[in-house]
Amino acid sequence: MTTSLEESKKMTLVRDQNKSFYTNRSKLWLIFIIALLILVIRVSPNTILWQNLQSMLAPQKVNITVVFEESDQYLPNPFMGPVAFARKQERLFEGTIVAATYTWADIEKTKGMYDFVKAEENSNYNYWINEQDNQYMLLFVMDQPVVAEEIDYSHFSIPMWLYQELKQQAELDYTEKLDTAIEKNDEEAIIKNQDALYKISNDEEVISNFNLSMASTADIPGVGTLYRWSMQAPGGEEKYQVGFSPNYASPLLIDYHDKAIQAIANRYDHEKTYAIIMGSLGHWGEMHTTYIRGEEFTGRYPVVAISSQYEQAYAKYFKNTIVSSRAPREIARDNNFGLHNHSFGDPRHTYDWFKDWYTEGYQDHFTKDHHPAMPDFWENAPSGAEVAYTDNFRYLTDDYIEGTLGQARDTHLTWVLEHWYTSSPEINKNMEKLISIIGYRFVITEANFNNKLFAGDSLNLTSTWINNGTAPFYYDWPIVAQLHNSEGTVVAEAVVSSSVRKLFLGFSETYHTELELPVTLSTGQYQLWVGIFDPGAWQPAVQLAVKNRPQKDHMTFVGDVEITSRPFFR
């Protein structure tokens, strides 16, 4: 009886062991089959089964759309806006460009020795360029009028060694003319050349008589012309300005000028210089000698056969920076120079002269030379301006500001000199209106992207951009998208567009961009940002005209992105 019970227990134990064995073996086979199946479909990822599995286990993909609101605030961006005067360490508005004027006497006091140290000290070059990271705009002049009733050598804009050489050459030229007149027994020519030689040799007497008589002009034949005129200063007071205009037709002057422009280019033809104003000729380098009337005067503005030789020096030596001309010229057209309007705000000057000149071409009133049109100059180089001189800056007052804003749009303005001799809340307010519309104004209007992803996936961004300013951007700077982690570190980056220059006025562009996410990316929340990059420093450098999204360090926030864990078998 006992034996039978024990045998029964043994048989039950054997059955249980066999059952467990077969159960465990079945489980192993099931695991093996599932693993094999996963391996097969993983190796063949295009199978319907694998795609369905992916779809079930992937994070729920959600494409969100962000609509951006445009800002009308002033943006102190590079290569545009208000241009401050470098001689003061202050500016009326935050900006990126300062302007300086050098006379020839400032930089070459000794023949052949170019020294920019003093000129740069007077223009606070180190402060503006190295400390404030502004760019330089430089005007070189040979005739800078001064506020005074009388003139002396210290007021001359050319160096004294050059003035003396012009005198020596003039004496040689008129001596030769006198000899020819004597040979021909030409009494009138003899008297004329003798008088010229007397004035050249006694130039101090000519200057003294000019000052005593308060004459409007006095000529030193072959050397240059003294001039004087009265003007209404701010506040209504009448003041005199005087100056000396050299003999632009002198081959000596042309040759030395070429060397001077080469020296200036050697010093300033680089990325810290925004523009070189093609000055040189005329009062203030403005390409006119309005205060010298009559063909008999030595210092009058030269005909194009001569003036073009001065202009050519700028085209020859400046290869890395913008050159801007006050008026259309053949050399300016052929070398893609910019243009600038010295009487901006005055509708007659802006439309009947400046815009008509560059649209249609024109004939110079004084020299009678014809100059070509440059209708599309602003597509390749900036349009600039100085607000027309009036006793109260009337074109920045409430009565005129709408017309002034219209001129900015119609002439595709990029930069404007700050108002410099008077200020008021009204003028400051309207100047800010002006600088808030000029130049480029880039807006991202809409963005669509998938904001729930695995590490290793692609973030697909579709974004639409527009330039709502008055002018293009003249450099090939890229638009870049970045994904930042919670600490602000860049974890993924892609170029949206290789050049923002493609964003032309009023035309929107839509770009499709993929950001490849690293497979090692941790789970969590990330932020998508976009910006326009300086390709040299590879840093964002342009503020977008957007007001409803955060901006930081010239980057604009687009939206949040969530990264989730990837299944182990994927």
Backbone hydrogen bonds, N-H to C=O, Kabsch-Sander energy under -0.5 kcal/mol:
donor,donor_aa,acceptor,acceptor_aa,energy
5,L,1,M,-1.5
6,E,2,T,-2.1
7,E,3,T,-2.4
8,S,4,S,-2.0
9,K,5,L,-2.0
10,K,6,E,-2.2
11,M,7,E,-2.3
12,T,8,S,-2.0
13,L,9,K,-2.3
14,V,10,K,-2.1
15,R,11,M,-2.2
16,D,12,T,-2.3
17,Q,13,L,-2.4
18,N,14,V,-2.7
19,K,15,R,-2.5
20,S,16,D,-2.6
21,F,17,Q,-2.6
22,Y,18,N,-2.6
23,T,19,K,-2.3
24,N,20,S,-2.8
25,R,21,F,-2.5
26,S,22,Y,-1.9
27,K,23,T,-2.1
28,L,24,N,-2.5
29,W,25,R,-2.4
30,L,26,S,-2.5
31,I,27,K,-2.7
32,F,28,L,-2.7
33,I,29,W,-2.6
34,I,30,L,-2.5
35,A,31,I,-2.6
36,L,32,F,-2.6
37,L,33,I,-2.6
38,I,34,I,-2.6
39,L,35,A,-2.6
40,V,36,L,-2.6
41,I,37,L,-2.5
42,R,38,I,-2.2
43,V,39,L,-2.3
44,S,40,V,-1.6
47,T,44,S,-1.8
51,Q,47,T,-2.2
52,N,48,I,-2.5
53,L,49,L,-2.4
54,Q,50,W,-2.8
55,S,51,Q,-2.3
56,M,52,N,-2.0
57,L,53,L,-2.0
58,A,54,Q,-2.6
61,K,59,P,-0.6
64,I,62,V,-0.6
64,I,449,F,-2.7
66,V,447,A,-3.3
68,F,66,V,-0.5
68,F,445,T,-2.0
71,S,545,A,-1.3
77,N,75,L,-2.2
80,M,77,N,-0.7
81,G,414,T,-2.7
83,V,416,V,-2.5
84,A,82,P,-0.6
84,A,97,I,-1.9
86,A,84,A,-0.6
86,A,99,A,-2.8
88,K,85,F,-1.5
90,E,88,K,-0.9
96,T,80,M,-0.5
97,I,82,P,-0.6
98,V,135,Q,-2.5
99,A,84,A,-2.8
100,A,137,M,-2.8
102,Y,139,L,-2.9
104,W,141,V,-1.4
104,W,157,S,-0.5
105,A,157,S,-2.7
106,D,103,T,-0.7
107,I,103,T,-0.8
107,I,104,W,-0.9
108,E,104,W,-1.6
110,T,113,M,-0.6
113,M,110,T,-2.4
114,Y,112,G,-0.7
115,D,107,I,-2.5
115,D,113,M,-0.6
116,F,114,Y,-0.5
120,E,116,F,-2.5
121,E,117,V,-2.2
122,N,118,K,-2.5
123,S,119,A,-1.1
124,N,121,E,-1.3
125,Y,120,E,-2.8
128,W,124,N,-2.6
129,I,125,Y,-2.9
130,N,125,Y,-0.6
130,N,126,N,-1.2
131,E,126,N,-1.7
132,Q,127,Y,-2.0
134,N,128,W,-2.9
135,Q,96,T,-2.8
136,Y,272,K,-2.3
137,M,98,V,-2.0
138,L,275,A,-2.0
139,L,100,A,-2.2
140,F,277,I,-0.7
141,V,102,Y,-2.4
142,M,280,S,-0.9
146,V,242,V,-2.6
148,A,146,V,-0.9
148,A,240,Y,-1.2
155,H,152,D,-2.1
156,F,153,Y,-1.7
163,Y,159,P,-2.0
164,Q,160,M,-2.7
165,E,161,W,-1.8
166,L,162,L,-2.4
167,K,163,Y,-2.1
168,Q,164,Q,-2.4
169,Q,165,E,-2.5
170,A,166,L,-2.4
171,E,167,K,-2.5
172,L,168,Q,-1.9
173,D,169,Q,-2.5
174,Y,170,A,-2.8
175,T,171,E,-1.7
176,E,172,L,-1.9
177,K,173,D,-1.9
178,L,174,Y,-2.2
179,D,175,T,-2.4
180,T,176,E,-2.0
181,A,177,K,-2.3
182,I,178,L,-2.5
183,E,179,D,-2.3
184,K,180,T,-1.9
185,N,182,I,-0.8
186,D,181,A,-2.7
187,E,185,N,-1.1
190,I,186,D,-2.4
191,I,187,E,-2.3
192,K,188,E,-2.2
193,N,189,A,-2.5
194,Q,190,I,-2.2
195,D,191,I,-2.3
196,A,192,K,-1.9
197,L,193,N,-2.4
198,Y,194,Q,-2.0
199,K,195,D,-2.1
200,I,196,A,-2.2
201,S,197,L,-2.2
202,N,198,Y,-1.8
203,D,200,I,-0.8
205,E,202,N,-0.6
206,V,202,N,-1.6
207,I,203,D,-2.5
208,S,204,E,-2.4
209,N,205,E,-2.7
210,F,206,V,-2.1
211,N,207,I,-2.1
212,L,208,S,-2.6
213,S,209,N,-2.5
214,M,210,F,-1.0
215,A,210,F,-1.0
218,A,226,L,-1.8
220,I,224,G,-2.8
223,V,220,I,-2.5
224,G,220,I,-2.1
225,T,245,S,-2.6
226,L,218,A,-3.3
227,Y,243,G,-2.1
228,R,216,S,-2.2
229,W,241,Q,-1.9
231,M,239,K,-3.2
233,A,231,M,-0.8
233,A,237,E,-3.6
236,G,233,A,-2.3
239,K,231,M,-3.1
241,Q,229,W,-2.5
242,V,146,V,-2.4
243,G,227,Y,-1.8
245,S,225,T,-2.8
247,N,223,V,-1.8
248,Y,246,P,-1.4
250,S,247,N,-1.7
254,I,250,S,-2.2
255,D,251,P,-2.2
256,Y,252,L,-2.4
257,H,253,L,-2.5
258,D,254,I,-1.9
259,K,255,D,-1.6
260,A,256,Y,-2.2
261,I,257,H,-2.6
262,Q,258,D,-1.9
263,A,259,K,-2.0
264,I,260,A,-2.3
265,A,261,I,-2.5
266,N,262,Q,-2.3
267,R,263,A,-1.3
268,Y,264,I,-2.5
269,D,265,A,-2.4
270,H,268,Y,-2.2
273,T,270,H,-1.8
274,Y,136,Y,-2.5
274,Y,272,K,-0.6
275,A,136,Y,-1.4
276,I,322,I,-2.8
277,I,138,L,-3.0
277,I,275,A,-0.5
278,M,276,I,-0.5
278,M,324,S,-3.4
279,G,277,I,-2.2
280,S,140,F,-3.8
281,L,279,G,-3.1
283,H,288,H,-2.3
284,W,143,D,-2.8
285,G,282,G,-2.1
286,E,283,H,-2.3
287,M,281,L,-2.5
292,I,289,T,-2.0
293,R,291,Y,-0.5
297,F,294,G,-1.1
300,R,297,F,-1.1
306,I,303,V,-1.7
307,S,303,V,-2.8
308,S,304,V,-2.2
309,Q,306,I,-1.4
310,Y,306,I,-0.9
310,Y,307,S,-0.6
311,E,307,S,-2.1
312,Q,308,S,-2.3
313,A,309,Q,-0.8
313,A,310,Y,-0.5
314,Y,310,Y,-0.7
314,Y,311,E,-0.8
315,A,311,E,-1.3
316,K,312,Q,-2.4
317,Y,313,A,-1.9
318,F,314,Y,-1.9
319,K,317,Y,-0.8
322,I,274,Y,-1.1
324,S,276,I,-2.4
325,S,338,G,-2.7
333,R,329,R,-2.7
334,D,330,E,-2.5
335,N,331,I,-1.2
336,N,333,R,-1.1
337,F,332,A,-2.6
338,G,323,V,-2.8
339,L,382,P,-1.2
340,H,325,S,-1.7
341,N,384,G,-2.3
342,H,340,H,-0.6
344,F,341,N,-0.7
344,F,386,E,-2.0
346,D,343,S,-1.4
350,T,346,D,-2.8
351,Y,347,P,-2.6
352,D,347,P,-0.6
352,D,348,R,-1.5
353,W,348,R,-0.8
353,W,349,H,-0.7
354,F,349,H,-2.8
355,K,350,T,-3.3
356,D,351,Y,-1.0
357,W,353,W,-3.4
358,Y,354,F,-2.3
359,T,355,K,-1.8
360,E,356,D,-2.9
361,G,356,D,-0.6
361,G,357,W,-2.2
362,Y,371,H,-1.9
364,D,369,D,-3.2
368,K,364,D,-1.5
371,H,362,Y,-3.2
374,M,358,Y,-2.3
377,F,374,M,-1.8
379,E,376,D,-2.0
380,N,377,F,-1.8
381,A,377,F,-1.9
383,S,412,H,-0.6
384,G,339,L,-2.3
385,A,415,W,-0.8
386,E,341,N,-2.6
388,A,344,F,-3.1
393,F,390,T,-0.8
396,L,393,F,-2.2
397,T,394,R,-1.7
400,Y,397,T,-1.3
401,I,397,T,-1.9
403,G,400,Y,-0.6
404,T,400,Y,-1.9
405,L,401,I,-2.6
406,G,402,E,-1.9
407,Q,403,G,-1.9
408,A,404,T,-1.8
409,R,405,L,-1.8
410,D,406,G,-2.5
411,T,407,Q,-1.9
412,H,409,R,-0.8
413,L,408,A,-2.4
414,T,383,S,-3.3
415,W,383,S,-1.3
416,V,81,G,-1.8
417,L,385,A,-2.2
418,E,83,V,-2.6
428,N,424,S,-2.9
429,K,425,P,-2.3
430,N,426,E,-2.1
431,M,427,I,-2.4
432,E,428,N,-2.1
433,K,429,K,-1.5
434,L,430,N,-2.0
435,I,431,M,-2.7
436,S,432,E,-1.1
437,I,434,L,-1.6
438,I,434,L,-1.2
439,G,413,L,-2.8
443,V,466,I,-2.7
445,T,443,V,-0.7
445,T,464,T,-2.2
446,E,464,T,-1.1
447,A,66,V,-2.3
448,N,462,T,-2.7
449,F,64,I,-2.0
450,N,460,N,-0.7
451,N,62,V,-2.3
451,N,449,F,-0.5
453,L,562,E,-2.8
455,A,564,T,-0.7
456,G,518,P,-0.8
457,D,454,F,-1.7
459,L,515,L,-2.9
460,N,458,S,-0.7
461,L,459,L,-0.6
461,L,513,T,-3.2
462,T,448,N,-2.9
463,S,461,L,-0.5
463,S,511,Y,-2.4
464,T,446,E,-2.5
465,W,509,E,-2.8
466,I,443,V,-2.1
467,N,504,F,-0.6
468,N,441,R,-2.8
468,N,466,I,-0.6
470,T,439,G,-2.3
471,A,439,G,-1.6
477,W,475,Y,-1.7
479,I,497,S,-2.2
480,V,531,G,-3.2
481,A,494,A,-3.0
482,Q,529,W,-2.8
483,L,492,A,-2.6
484,H,482,Q,-0.5
484,H,527,Q,-3.0
485,N,489,T,-2.2
488,G,485,N,-2.0
491,V,483,L,-3.1
492,A,483,L,-1.1
494,A,481,A,-2.3
496,V,479,I,-2.5
496,V,494,A,-0.5
497,S,479,I,-1.4
500,V,477,W,-3.3
502,K,499,S,-1.4
503,L,500,V,-1.9
504,F,502,K,-1.5
506,G,467,N,-2.4
507,F,504,F,-1.7
508,S,506,G,-0.5
509,E,465,W,-2.4
511,Y,463,S,-3.1
513,T,461,L,-3.2
515,L,459,L,-2.6
516,E,514,E,-0.6
517,L,457,D,-2.8
517,L,515,L,-0.6
521,L,518,P,-1.5
524,G,563,I,-2.4
526,Y,561,V,-3.1
527,Q,484,H,-2.4
528,L,559,G,-3.2
529,W,482,Q,-2.9
530,V,556,T,-2.2
531,G,480,V,-2.1
532,I,542,V,-0.5
532,I,554,H,-0.5
533,F,478,P,-2.6
533,F,531,G,-0.5
534,D,539,Q,-3.0
538,W,534,D,-2.1
539,Q,534,D,-1.0
541,A,532,I,-2.7
542,V,532,I,-0.9
545,A,442,F,-3.0
546,V,544,L,-1.9
547,K,69,E,-2.4
548,N,69,E,-0.6
552,K,555,M,-2.4
555,M,552,K,-1.9
556,T,530,V,-3.1
557,F,550,P,-2.8
558,V,528,L,-3.3
559,G,528,L,-1.2
561,V,526,Y,-2.8
562,E,451,N,-3.7
563,I,524,G,-2.8
564,T,453,L,-2.4
564,T,562,E,-0.5
570,R,567,P,-1.5
